[in-house]
Amino acid sequence: MSDQNDKLKQLKTSSMDRRLSIAKASLLAGTRWAASSATTMFSNEADKDKKRKKAMKEQANYLVSEIGKLKGSIVKIGQMMALYGEHFLPEEITQALNTLNNQTIALAWPAIKEHLEQQLGTKLNDLTIDHEPLGTASLAQVHRATRKSDGLEIVLKIQYPGVAAAIDSDMSLFRNMLKLTRMVPQTREFDQWFDEVREMMHREVDYGIEAATTRRFAERLKDDPRYIVPQIVDEYCTDQILCMTFERGVPINSPVMLSLPQERRNQIGEASLEIAVREIFEWGEMQTDPNFGNYLVRLGNSEDSQDKIVLLDFGAIRQFDEHLLSVARNLIQAGYHHDSDEMVRAMTGYEFFDSIPQNIKPDMAKVFLLATEAFSTTANNPDLPEGVMDEQQRYDWKKSQLHSRVMQRASKSMASRYFSVPPKEFMFISRKFIGAYTFMTVIDAKTNVRQMVTKFL
């Protein structure tokens, strides 16, 4: 955790201050970018490309460092663009934006306390609050607290003052920044994604929605001992504070996870993937943020106390219409049967797929069949790499290197240009499954995915 001297004493929430900061940085980056382009005028194509990438990386890193100083919603916008923008932003831009995840300087306690007093009034006297945050993010930071009357351990997710009101202006700032630098083409697909990021931002700062979603998932999972969902404590919730019970656990990437016996890691992996499967086949809504910080594992210590996954954050929930879900289920079912013709037939009835020439679909189907190979079996999938699935049909996620193989196949595919900007809804779903796959890779789990999905087909 940062030293007190490293913390921000206050946020730069003035619209004028933020506009001046970004405008100055954007103009400087744009000038440098233009100058760099001019110097390559007489270079050969290979040198031009090399110098262009180097200059773009330098200017992107500079802009991101300036964005990071502002904190608040503009940082979150950058993080979301990094997460979802790989299909329409240059690689150098997304790499630079990814570094925003590390720029999480906390807001100093005096500023947080003042904000809490405004939000909770005299209720603040009920609580003993740790001055050091448990965690910090671009829109909020989390503090652990204890209710004095009964010792109940809680956490307060405290939204930074002014960030919700600044979303629309910060979105305009971010777009103007990209226009001024002239490093990103302004296309229709980019506009659509930008509007989607705006909607996601507004949903994420609506703590009423997050509280309702948390309760909904808690109700669904209340009888399943493999999961823990924090309870919302309404007494200390406001528009800018979300209060819930404190739940203990270890991070997914903690070394202690890899020290667990293989069977325990397999069970934890199955539980993590089952959530994604049930979201698609049963609930029709999905937590689309694959960040490992949204999960903990509470380790069991006896036969009577099994390992449990703690689900922490429901701010990035996305609902899907039944038509889209039907298409997604058909794609998974085709992967389950590892049937190329069935996969081609599943790629219909949705604008994205219907716009693709029929002769391209078989090539695209190969990409989807590879992405869903964990749902197949050694009996119906002769393309399974040797050793990635054992005699119990358990898939070895770490050994499979599935994500990199899918990316390589997609980039080489004749249909790769149709993947350039896939529908945002499919991007959310694929991101969730990539997150689940990565979860199992990190803990080195081996899971029978086919058995899990069979009951839904």
C-alpha positions in Angstrom: 0.0 0.0 0.0 1.2 3.5 -0.8 2.8 5.6 1.9 0.6 8.4 3.2 2.9 10.9 1.4 2.2 9.2 -1.9 -1.6 9.5 -1.7 -3.6 12.1 -3.5 -4.8 14.9 -1.2 -7.7 15.7 -3.6 -9.0 14.8 -7.0 -8.7 17.2 -9.9 -12.5 17.3 -10.5 -12.8 20.8 -12.1 -13.9 20.3 -15.7 -11.7 23.2 -16.8 -8.6 21.8 -15.1 -9.1 18.4 -16.7 -9.8 19.9 -20.1 -6.7 22.0 -20.0 -4.5 19.0 -18.9 -5.7 16.7 -21.6 -5.8 19.4 -24.3 -2.2 20.4 -23.6 -1.0 16.7 -23.6 -3.0 15.9 -26.7 -1.7 18.8 -28.7 1.9 18.0 -27.7 1.5 14.4 -28.6 -0.2 15.3 -31.9 2.6 17.7 -32.8 5.2 15.0 -32.0 3.3 12.4 -34.0 3.0 14.7 -37.0 6.7 15.6 -36.8 7.7 12.0 -36.6 5.5 11.1 -39.6 7.2 13.9 -41.6 10.7 12.6 -40.9 9.8 9.2 -42.5 8.7 10.7 -45.8 11.7 9.5 -47.7 12.2 6.2 -45.9 11.4 2.8 -47.3 8.2 1.1 -46.2 9.9 -1.2 -43.6 11.7 1.7 -42.0 8.5 3.8 -42.1 6.6 1.1 -40.3 9.3 0.6 -37.7 9.6 4.4 -37.0 5.8 4.8 -36.9 5.4 2.1 -34.3 8.2 3.5 -32.2 6.7 7.0 -32.3 3.2 5.8 -31.6 4.4 3.9 -28.6 6.3 6.9 -27.2 3.3 9.3 -27.6 0.8 6.7 -26.3 2.9 6.2 -23.2 3.2 9.9 -22.7 -0.6 10.4 -23.0 -1.4 7.6 -20.7 1.0 9.0 -18.0 -1.0 12.3 -18.3 -4.3 10.5 -18.0 -3.1 8.6 -15.0 -2.5 11.9 -13.1 -6.2 12.8 -13.4 -7.6 9.6 -11.9 -11.4 9.3 -11.9 -13.6 8.2 -14.8 -11.1 9.2 -17.5 -8.7 6.5 -16.2 -11.5 3.9 -16.1 -12.4 4.9 -19.7 -8.8 4.2 -20.7 -8.8 0.8 -18.8 -12.0 -0.2 -20.6 -10.7 0.8 -24.0 -7.6 -1.3 -23.2 -9.7 -4.3 -22.3 -12.1 -4.2 -25.3 -10.2 -2.1 -27.8 -7.7 -4.6 -29.1 -9.9 -5.1 -32.2 -10.1 -1.4 -33.2 -7.1 0.4 -31.6 -3.4 0.1 -32.6 -1.5 -2.4 -30.5 0.8 0.4 -29.2 -2.2 2.3 -27.8 -3.7 -0.7 -26.0 -0.3 -1.7 -24.5 0.0 1.8 -23.1 -3.6 1.9 -21.9 -3.0 -1.4 -20.1 -0.5 0.3 -17.8 -3.4 2.3 -16.3 -4.3 -0.7 -14.2 -1.1 -0.1 -12.2 -1.9 3.6 -11.6 -4.1 3.2 -8.5 -2.8 5.8 -6.1 -5.2 6.1 -3.2 -7.1 9.2 -2.1 -5.8 10.3 1.3 -7.9 9.6 4.4 -8.8 13.2 5.2 -10.5 13.6 1.8 -12.2 10.2 2.1 -13.4 11.0 5.7 -14.9 14.3 4.5 -16.7 12.5 1.8 -18.0 9.8 4.2 -19.3 12.5 6.6 -21.2 14.1 3.7 -22.7 10.7 2.6 -23.4 9.0 6.0 -23.8 11.9 8.5 -24.1 10.7 12.1 -24.1 7.0 10.9 -20.4 7.4 10.5 -20.1 7.3 14.3 -21.4 3.7 14.3 -18.3 2.5 12.6 -14.6 2.1 13.2 -13.0 2.4 9.7 -9.4 1.5 8.7 -7.7 4.5 7.3 -5.7 2.4 4.9 -7.8 1.1 1.9 -8.0 -2.6 1.2 -7.9 -1.7 -2.5 -8.0 1.2 -4.9 -9.3 1.6 -8.4 -10.0 4.4 -10.8 -13.6 5.1 -9.6 -13.5 4.1 -6.0 -11.5 2.7 -3.1 -12.5 0.1 -0.5 -12.1 0.4 3.2 -12.6 -2.2 5.8 -14.7 -1.3 8.8 -16.3 -2.7 12.0 -19.8 -1.9 13.3 -19.3 -0.9 17.0 -22.6 -2.3 18.2 -22.1 -5.9 17.2 -18.6 -6.2 15.8 -19.9 -6.9 12.2 -17.0 -6.7 9.8 -17.9 -4.8 6.6 -16.3 -3.1 3.7 -17.3 0.3 2.2 -16.8 0.8 -1.5 -16.5 4.5 -1.6 -17.0 6.2 -5.0 -14.7 9.2 -5.5 -16.5 12.5 -5.3 -17.4 14.0 -8.7 -16.5 11.0 -10.9 -20.1 10.1 -11.8 -20.9 13.6 -12.8 -17.7 13.8 -14.9 -18.3 10.7 -17.0 -19.8 12.4 -20.1 -17.3 15.3 -20.1 -14.4 12.8 -19.6 -15.7 10.7 -22.5 -15.6 13.8 -24.7 -12.1 14.6 -23.4 -10.9 11.1 -24.3 -12.4 11.2 -27.7 -11.0 14.7 -28.4 -7.6 13.5 -27.2 -7.7 10.7 -29.8 -8.8 13.1 -32.5 -6.1 15.7 -31.7 -3.3 13.1 -31.7 -4.5 11.6 -35.0 -3.2 8.3 -33.9 -6.5 6.4 -34.0 -8.8 6.3 -37.1 -12.3 7.6 -36.3 -14.5 4.8 -37.7 -18.2 3.8 -37.3 -17.1 0.7 -35.3 -15.0 2.9 -33.0 -18.0 5.2 -32.5 -20.2 2.2 -31.5 -17.7 0.9 -29.0 -17.2 4.4 -27.6 -20.9 4.7 -27.0 -20.9 1.3 -25.4 -18.1 2.3 -23.0 -20.1 5.3 -22.0 -23.1 3.1 -21.1 -20.8 0.8 -19.1 -19.4 3.7 -17.2 -22.8 5.0 -16.2 -23.8 1.5 -15.1 -20.7 1.0 -13.1 -21.2 4.1 -10.9 -24.8 3.2 -10.2 -24.5 1.5 -6.9 -28.2 0.8 -6.7 -27.9 -1.5 -9.7 -24.8 -3.2 -8.2 -26.5 -3.8 -4.9 -29.6 -5.3 -6.6 -27.4 -7.5 -8.8 -25.4 -8.7 -5.8 -28.6 -9.7 -4.0 -29.8 -11.5 -7.2 -26.6 -13.6 -7.5 -26.6 -14.3 -3.7 -30.1 -15.7 -4.0 -29.2 -17.9 -6.9 -26.2 -19.3 -5.2 -27.4 -19.4 -1.5 -27.8 -23.2 -1.5 -24.5 -24.0 -3.3 -21.7 -24.4 -0.7 -19.0 -23.7 -3.4 -19.7 -20.0 -3.5 -19.9 -17.0 -1.2 -21.5 -13.7 -2.2 -21.2 -10.8 0.2 -24.4 -9.5 1.9 -25.4 -5.9 1.2 -25.7 -3.8 4.4 -28.4 -1.2 3.4 -27.9 0.9 6.5 -24.6 2.3 5.2 -25.4 2.4 1.5 -25.8 5.7 -0.4 -25.6 6.8 -4.1 -21.8 6.9 -3.7 -21.2 4.2 -1.0 -21.8 0.5 -1.3 -21.6 -1.4 2.0 -21.4 -5.2 2.2 -20.1 -7.8 4.6 -16.3 -8.4 4.7 -15.4 -11.8 3.3 -12.0 -13.4 3.8 -10.1 -15.3 1.1 -6.8 -15.6 -0.7 -6.2 -14.1 -4.2 -6.5 -16.4 -7.2 -2.8 -15.9 -8.1 -1.6 -16.4 -4.6 1.3 -19.0 -4.3 -0.8 -20.9 -1.8 -3.2 -21.8 -4.6 -0.6 -23.8 -6.5 0.3 -25.6 -3.3 -3.1 -27.2 -3.1 -3.6 -30.8 -4.2 -4.6 -31.2 -7.9 -8.1 -32.4 -7.0 -8.9 -29.3 -5.0 -7.6 -27.1 -7.7 -9.7 -29.0 -10.2 -12.9 -28.5 -8.1 -12.2 -24.7 -7.7 -11.6 -24.5 -11.5 -14.9 -26.3 -12.2 -16.8 -24.0 -9.9 -15.3 -20.9 -11.6 -16.3 -22.0 -15.1 -19.7 -23.2 -14.0 -20.6 -19.7 -13.2 -20.0 -18.6 -16.8 -21.9 -21.6 -18.2 -24.9 -20.9 -16.0 -24.9 -17.2 -16.9 -25.2 -18.1 -20.6 -27.6 -21.1 -20.3 -29.7 -20.3 -17.2 -29.5 -16.7 -16.0 -29.2 -14.6 -19.2 -26.8 -12.1 -17.5 -23.1 -12.1 -17.1 -20.4 -10.5 -14.9 -18.2 -9.3 -17.8 -15.1 -8.1 -16.0 -12.5 -10.9 -16.0 -10.3 -9.1 -13.5 -8.8 -11.6 -10.9 -9.4 -8.9 -8.2 -13.1 -9.7 -8.4 -12.5 -13.2 -6.9 -11.0 -14.7 -3.7 -10.8 -18.3 -2.6 -11.7 -19.2 1.0 -9.7 -22.3 1.7 -11.4 -25.2 3.6 -9.5 -26.8 6.4 -11.2 -30.1 6.9 -13.6 -32.6 5.3 -16.5 -30.5 6.6 -15.2 -27.3 5.2 -14.7 -27.2 1.5 -13.0 -24.5 -0.6 -15.3 -21.7 -1.7 -15.0 -19.0 -4.4 -15.8 -15.5 -3.1 -17.6 -13.4 -5.7 -16.8 -9.8 -4.9 -17.8 -7.4 -7.6 -21.1 -7.1 -9.6 -20.6 -3.7 -11.1 -19.9 -4.9 -14.7 -23.1 -7.0 -15.1 -24.5 -7.2 -18.6 -27.9 -8.6 -19.6 -28.4 -10.4 -22.9 -31.5 -10.9 -24.9 -32.8 -14.4 -25.6 -32.1 -14.2 -29.3 -28.4 -13.6 -28.7 -28.2 -16.2 -26.0 -29.8 -18.8 -28.4 -27.1 -18.1 -30.9 -24.3 -18.4 -28.3 -25.8 -21.6 -27.0 -25.9 -23.1 -30.5 -22.2 -22.2 -31.1 -21.3 -24.0 -27.8 -23.4 -27.0 -28.8 -21.7 -27.2 -32.1 -18.4 -27.1 -30.3 -19.7 -29.8 -27.9 -20.3 -32.1 -31.0 -17.2 -30.8 -32.7 -19.2 -30.6 -35.9 -18.1 -28.1 -38.6 -21.4 -28.2 -40.5 -23.4 -27.7 -37.3 -21.1 -24.8 -36.4 -21.7 -23.2 -39.8 -25.5 -23.6 -39.3 -25.2 -22.0 -35.8 -23.6 -18.9 -37.4 -26.9 -17.5 -38.6 -29.8 -15.4 -37.5 -27.6 -12.6 -36.1 -26.6 -9.5 -38.0 -22.9 -10.1 -37.6 -23.0 -13.6 -39.0 -25.7 -12.9 -41.6 -23.4 -10.2 -43.1 -20.6 -12.8 -43.7 -20.4 -14.5 -47.1 -21.5 -18.1 -46.9 -18.2 -19.3 -48.4 -16.2 -17.7 -45.6 -18.2 -19.3 -42.8 -16.5 -22.8 -42.9 -13.1 -21.1 -42.3 -14.6 -19.1 -39.5 -16.2 -22.2 -38.1 -12.7 -23.7 -37.6 -11.8 -20.8 -35.3 -14.9 -21.4 -33.2 -14.3 -25.1 -33.1 -10.9 -24.5 -31.7 -12.2 -22.0 -29.2 -14.7 -24.6 -27.9 -12.4 -27.7 -28.0 -12.6 -28.0 -24.2 -16.3 -28.8 -24.7 -15.6 -31.7 -27.1 -14.2 -35.1 -26.3 -11.4 -37.4 -27.5 -14.1 -39.5 -29.2 -15.4 -36.8 -31.5 -12.4 -34.4 -31.8 -9.4 -35.9 -33.6 -7.8 -32.4 -33.6 -7.2 -32.4 -29.9 -3.5 -31.9 -29.1 -1.9 -34.9 -27.5 -2.1 -34.9 -23.7 -4.5 -32.0 -23.2 -7.4 -34.3 -22.2 -7.1 -37.3 -19.9 -9.1 -40.5 -19.8 -11.6 -38.9 -17.5 -12.2 -36.2 -20.2 -10.5 -33.5 -18.0 -9.0 -30.7 -20.0 -5.5 -29.5 -19.1 -5.9 -25.7 -19.4 -2.3 -24.8 -18.8 -0.9 -27.4 -21.2 -3.5 -26.5 -23.9 -2.3 -22.9 -24.4 -5.8 -22.5 -25.9 -6.0 -18.7 -26.0 -2.8 -18.2 -27.9 -3.7 -21.0 -30.3 -7.1 -19.4 -31.0 -5.5 -16.0 -31.6 -3.0 -17.5 -34.0 -5.7 -19.4 -35.9 -7.9 -16.3 -36.1 -5.1 -14.1 -37.4 -4.2 -16.6 -40.1 -7.9 -17.3 -41.1 -9.3 -16.2 -44.4 -12.1 -14.7 -42.3 -9.8 -12.7 -40.1 -11.0 -9.4 -41.5 -14.5 -10.3 -40.2 -13.1 -10.5 -36.7 -11.7 -7.0 -36.9 -14.6 -5.5 -34.9 -16.9 -8.3 -33.6 -20.2 -7.4 -32.0 -19.8 -6.0 -28.6 -22.1 -8.6 -27.1 -20.0 -11.4 -28.3 -16.9 -9.6 -27.1 -18.3 -9.5 -23.6 -19.1 -13.2 -23.7 -15.7 -14.1 -25.1 -14.0 -11.9 -22.5 -15.8 -13.7 -19.7 -14.8 -17.2 -21.0 -11.2 -16.0 -21.6 -11.2 -14.8 -18.0 -12.5 -18.2 -16.8 -10.0 -20.1 -19.0 -7.2 -17.9 -17.6 -8.4 -18.5 -14.0 -8.0 -22.3 -14.6 -4.6 -21.8 -16.3 -3.3 -19.8 -13.4 -4.3 -22.4 -10.7 -3.3 -25.2 -13.1 -6.7 -26.9 -13.0 -7.9 -29.8 -15.1 -11.7 -29.8 -15.6 -14.4 -31.9 -17.3 -16.1 -29.0 -19.1 -18.2 -31.4 -21.2 -19.9 -33.0 -18.2 -20.7 -29.5 -16.9 -22.4 -28.3 -20.0 -24.2 -31.6 -20.9 -27.2 -30.9 -18.7 -28.0 -27.7 -20.5 -27.9 -29.1 -24.0 
